[in-house]
Amino acid sequence: MVFGILHVGPKDMPVARYGGYEVAFPGLNLGDIVKDSRVSDGSGSELSGRAA
């Protein structure tokens, strides 16, 4: 999954827009998000984290 990183949260948490929601990832650094950039949602289609 490709996350569109919008900004870094108040506690240096990466904040990404996913499905129209801003999601903070505590304990997850930008490198982990980049390395884990693709995932399947189980329906056989790839999800994209492009900003809505």
Secondary structure in CASP SS format (residue, H / E / C, confidence):
PFRMAT SS
TARGET T0000
AUTHOR 0000-0000-0000
METHOD secondary structure of the structure
MODEL  1
M C 1.00
V E 1.00
F E 1.00
G E 1.00
I E 1.00
L E 1.00
H E 1.00
V E 1.00
G C 1.00
P C 1.00
K C 1.00
D C 1.00
M C 1.00
P E 1.00
V E 1.00
A E 1.00
R E 1.00
Y E 1.00
G C 1.00
G C 1.00
Y E 1.00
E E 1.00
V E 1.00
A E 1.00
F C 1.00
P C 1.00
G C 1.00
L C 1.00
N C 1.00
L H 1.00
G H 1.00
D H 1.00
I H 1.00
V H 1.00
K H 1.00
D C 1.00
S C 1.00
R C 1.00
V C 1.00
S E 1.00
D C 1.00
G C 1.00
S C 1.00
G C 1.00
S C 1.00
E E 1.00
L C 1.00
S E 1.00
G E 1.00
R C 1.00
A C 1.00
A C 1.00
END
